[in-house]
């Protein structure tokens, strides 16, 4: 444990990818007592190490059940794995001259049960939530930017042809697990909504730091975090472009089509209120006939523009129809 750490040594930030976890990590890591490196993937890797596949007869294939046959009890294995994972953070923390470490890897949220099993009361947990409709929009941006769908999302995209719907199901599953995880551990875990953080960072950072037992000047914390001195690594590329906390990404989902919004509402409206969000009302949809006419008009305009491009003299600007 770090000295004077209140009985814990690490802070784990958990949240669905694209929920503002990188922003929160930047803020927490700017604290004079807390070191938070870019994403390490240590905890999610450890969670996969602990994964088990049950089979008939009440047994399972996995490290813990396998080693049990050789006389290693579960706590011994967990302790060795915990020491291995924590050793990296302890070393980085000591190099930075701080007394606590914080870990944030967005896809850790898919493995919250195994991470809790591994870390237990050695850590404090911050569960960050964001409106699900905004999350699915941002996840689509992430996959487009990376030109890949991350492994933890594969089960969802395999069963849903529409990526927005796939990400909506993932958001529901992860958010419900995080909500229950926090509710079951009020002494170890606190909750925060992204929208509240960007709307009033002083109030909510003060609350978070009081929960962690490390109060400090929030003004200095924000100035340090957003000053462009953060270590570069894996994480949200967008937040590194920002030098201030803003709410410009709140509500971007409202630009989606009524058809997509209605499908998402059917998936997420039962989960949104659990996290303090209002259900999204259904939008009136365009009829098939109206949609066909709109498509024809758009195609005609595009064709006219293409013809004008071909016929105009070299160097003459294209008139807008």
C-alpha positions in Angstrom: 0.0 0.0 0.0 1.1 3.5 -0.6 1.9 5.6 2.5 -1.1 7.4 4.0 -3.3 6.0 1.2 -6.2 5.2 3.4 -5.8 1.4 3.1 -5.6 1.2 -0.7 -2.9 1.7 -3.3 -4.6 2.0 -6.6 -7.6 3.7 -8.4 -9.4 1.9 -11.2 -11.4 4.0 -13.6 -14.2 2.0 -15.2 -16.5 3.1 -18.0 -17.8 2.0 -21.4 -15.3 3.0 -24.1 -16.1 6.5 -25.4 -17.6 7.6 -22.0 -14.9 10.2 -21.1 -12.6 7.8 -19.3 -9.4 9.3 -20.9 -10.5 12.8 -19.8 -11.0 11.6 -16.3 -7.7 9.8 -16.3 -5.9 13.0 -17.4 -7.6 14.9 -14.5 -6.9 12.2 -11.9 -3.3 11.7 -13.1 -2.6 15.5 -12.7 -3.1 15.1 -8.9 0.2 15.6 -7.0 -0.3 12.3 -5.2 -1.5 10.1 -8.1 0.3 8.7 -11.1 -1.9 7.5 -14.0 -0.1 6.3 -17.1 -1.8 5.9 -20.5 -3.7 2.7 -21.1 -1.7 -0.3 -20.0 -4.3 -3.1 -20.7 -2.9 -4.9 -17.6 -6.2 -5.5 -15.8 -8.1 -6.7 -18.9 -5.2 -9.0 -19.7 -5.3 -10.4 -16.2 -9.0 -10.9 -16.5 -8.6 -12.9 -19.6 -5.9 -15.0 -17.8 -8.6 -15.8 -15.2 -11.3 -16.7 -17.8 -12.9 -20.1 -17.4 -15.1 -22.3 -19.6 -17.5 -24.5 -17.7 -18.3 -27.9 -19.0 -20.5 -30.9 -18.1 -20.0 -32.3 -14.6 -19.5 -29.1 -12.8 -15.9 -28.6 -13.9 -14.3 -25.8 -15.9 -11.3 -25.2 -18.2 -9.1 -22.4 -16.9 -6.0 -21.4 -14.9 -7.7 -21.5 -11.5 -9.4 -24.9 -11.8 -6.4 -26.3 -13.6 -3.9 -25.3 -10.9 -6.3 -26.4 -8.2 -5.6 -30.0 -9.2 -1.9 -29.3 -8.5 -2.6 -28.0 -5.1 -2.7 -24.2 -5.7 -5.7 -22.6 -4.0 -7.5 -19.7 -5.6 -6.1 -17.0 -3.3 -2.5 -18.0 -3.9 -2.9 -17.7 -7.6 -4.8 -14.4 -7.4 -2.1 -13.0 -5.0 0.7 -13.9 -7.4 -1.2 -12.4 -10.4 -2.1 -9.3 -8.4 1.6 -8.8 -7.4 2.6 -9.1 -11.1 0.0 -6.6 -12.3 0.5 -4.2 -9.5 4.3 -4.3 -9.7 4.2 -2.3 -13.0 2.1 0.4 -11.5 4.1 0.6 -8.3 7.3 1.0 -10.3 5.8 3.8 -12.4 4.3 5.4 -9.3 7.7 5.4 -7.6 9.5 6.8 -10.6 7.0 9.7 -10.7 7.5 10.3 -6.9 3.9 9.8 -6.1 2.1 7.6 -3.6 -1.0 6.3 -5.4 -1.5 4.9 -8.9 -4.5 4.9 -11.2 -5.3 2.6 -14.0 -7.7 3.4 -16.9 -8.1 1.1 -19.9 -11.5 1.6 -21.4 -12.1 -2.0 -22.4 -11.5 -3.0 -18.7 -15.2 -2.4 -18.3 -16.1 -5.6 -20.1 -14.2 -7.5 -17.4 -15.4 -5.8 -14.2 -16.2 -9.0 -12.3 -12.8 -10.5 -12.8 -11.0 -7.2 -12.1 -12.9 -6.9 -8.8 -11.9 -10.5 -8.0 -8.3 -9.6 -8.6 -8.0 -6.2 -7.1 -10.6 -6.4 -4.3 -10.2 -3.7 -1.5 -6.7 -2.9 -2.6 -8.2 -0.4 -5.0 -10.9 2.3 -5.1 -13.1 2.4 -8.2 -14.7 5.2 -10.2 -17.5 4.1 -12.5 -18.1 6.6 -15.2 -21.3 6.7 -17.3 -22.3 8.5 -20.4 -25.6 8.8 -22.3 -25.8 5.6 -24.4 -26.8 7.3 -27.6 -23.7 9.5 -27.5 -21.6 6.4 -26.7 -22.7 4.5 -29.8 -22.0 7.5 -32.0 -18.5 7.8 -30.6 -17.9 4.1 -30.8 -18.7 4.2 -34.5 -16.1 7.0 -34.9 -13.6 4.9 -32.9 -14.0 1.8 -35.1 -13.8 3.9 -38.3 -10.6 5.7 -37.0 -9.0 2.4 -36.0 -10.3 0.5 -39.1 -11.0 -2.4 -36.7 -13.7 -3.6 -34.3 -12.1 -4.4 -30.9 -12.3 -8.0 -29.7 -14.7 -7.3 -26.8 -17.3 -5.9 -29.3 -17.1 -9.0 -31.6 -20.1 -10.8 -29.9 -22.3 -7.8 -30.5 -21.4 -7.1 -34.1 -21.7 -10.7 -35.0 -25.4 -10.7 -34.1 -26.3 -7.2 -35.3 -26.0 -6.0 -38.9 -26.3 -2.4 -37.8 -23.2 -1.2 -35.8 -25.2 1.3 -33.9 -27.5 -1.5 -32.6 -24.5 -3.7 -31.8 -22.9 -0.9 -29.7 -26.2 -0.2 -28.0 -26.5 -3.7 -26.8 -22.8 -3.6 -25.6 -23.5 -0.3 -23.8 -26.6 -1.8 -22.0 -24.7 -4.9 -20.8 -21.6 -3.0 -19.6 -23.6 -0.1 -18.0 -25.9 -2.5 -16.1 -22.9 -4.4 -14.8 -21.1 -1.3 -13.7 -24.2 0.1 -12.1 -24.7 -3.1 -10.0 -20.9 -3.3 -9.3 -21.0 0.2 -7.8 -24.2 -0.4 -5.9 -22.8 -3.5 -4.2 -19.6 -1.8 -3.1 -20.5 1.7 -1.8 -17.4 1.9 0.4 -15.0 1.1 -2.5 -16.8 2.6 -5.5 -18.2 5.9 -6.5 -20.2 6.9 -9.7 -20.0 9.8 -12.0 -21.8 10.8 -15.2 -19.7 12.3 -18.0 -22.3 15.0 -18.6 -22.1 16.2 -15.0 -18.3 16.2 -15.1 -18.1 18.5 -18.2 -21.0 20.7 -16.9 -19.5 21.3 -13.5 -16.0 19.8 -13.2 -15.2 21.7 -10.0 -18.1 20.2 -8.0 -17.7 16.6 -9.3 -13.9 16.5 -9.1 -14.1 17.8 -5.5 -16.5 15.0 -4.7 -14.4 12.3 -6.4 -11.2 13.5 -4.6 -12.9 13.6 -1.3 -14.1 10.0 -1.8 -10.5 9.0 -2.6 -9.3 10.9 0.5 -6.9 13.1 -1.5 -8.4 16.7 -1.6 -6.5 19.3 -3.5 -7.0 22.5 -5.5 -9.3 21.6 -8.4 -8.3 24.8 -10.3 -4.7 23.8 -10.3 -5.6 20.2 -11.1 -7.6 21.2 -14.2 -4.9 23.6 -15.4 -2.2 20.9 -15.0 -4.3 18.2 -16.7 -5.3 20.3 -19.7 -1.9 22.0 -20.1 -0.7 19.6 -22.8 2.0 17.9 -20.6 0.3 14.5 -20.4 2.2 11.4 -21.4 1.2 10.2 -24.9 -0.1 6.7 -25.2 -3.1 4.6 -26.0 -6.5 6.2 -25.3 -9.0 8.7 -26.7 -7.2 10.7 -29.4 -9.9 13.4 -29.3 -9.3 14.5 -25.7 -5.6 15.2 -26.4 -6.7 17.9 -28.8 -8.6 19.7 -26.1 -7.0 22.3 -23.7 -10.2 22.8 -21.8 -13.1 20.8 -20.5 -16.2 21.3 -22.7 -19.6 19.9 -23.4 -19.5 20.1 -27.2 -19.8 16.3 -27.5 -23.0 16.1 -25.4 -26.1 15.3 -27.4 -24.5 14.7 -30.8 -26.8 11.6 -31.1 -29.7 13.9 -32.0 -28.3 14.1 -35.6 -29.0 10.5 -36.2 -31.9 9.5 -38.4 -35.4 8.9 -36.8 -35.2 5.3 -37.9 -31.9 4.7 -36.1 -33.0 6.7 -33.1 -36.1 4.6 -32.7 -34.2 1.3 -33.0 -31.7 2.5 -30.4 -34.6 3.7 -28.1 -36.0 0.2 -28.3 -32.7 -1.2 -27.0 -31.6 1.4 -24.5 -34.7 3.1 -23.0 -35.0 0.5 -20.3 -31.4 1.1 -19.1 -31.1 4.8 -19.4 -33.3 5.7 -16.3 -31.2 3.4 -14.1 -28.3 5.8 -14.8 -30.3 9.0 -14.4 -31.1 9.6 -18.0 -34.6 10.2 -19.5 -35.8 7.6 -22.0 -35.6 8.9 -25.6 -39.1 9.5 -27.1 -39.8 7.8 -30.4 -39.5 10.0 -33.5 -42.0 10.1 -36.4 -40.5 8.2 -39.3 -40.7 9.1 -43.0 -42.9 6.8 -45.0 -41.4 4.5 -47.6 -43.0 6.5 -50.4 -41.6 9.8 -49.0 -38.2 8.2 -48.4 -38.2 7.1 -52.1 -39.0 10.6 -53.3 -36.3 12.1 -51.1 -33.8 9.7 -52.5 -34.8 10.5 -56.1 -34.4 14.2 -55.5 -31.0 13.8 -53.9 -29.9 11.6 -56.8 -31.1 14.1 -59.4 -29.3 17.0 -57.7 -26.1 14.9 -57.6 -26.5 14.0 -61.3 -27.0 17.7 -62.2 -23.9 18.7 -60.3 -21.8 16.0 -61.9 -22.9 17.1 -65.4 -22.0 20.7 -64.6 -18.6 19.7 -63.4 -17.9 17.9 -66.7 -19.2 20.8 -68.9 -17.6 23.8 -67.1 -14.5 25.5 -68.6 -11.3 24.7 -66.9 -10.8 26.9 -63.8 -14.4 28.0 -63.6 -16.1 27.3 -60.2 -19.0 24.8 -60.0 -22.3 26.6 -59.4 -24.3 25.3 -56.5 -27.7 24.0 -57.6 
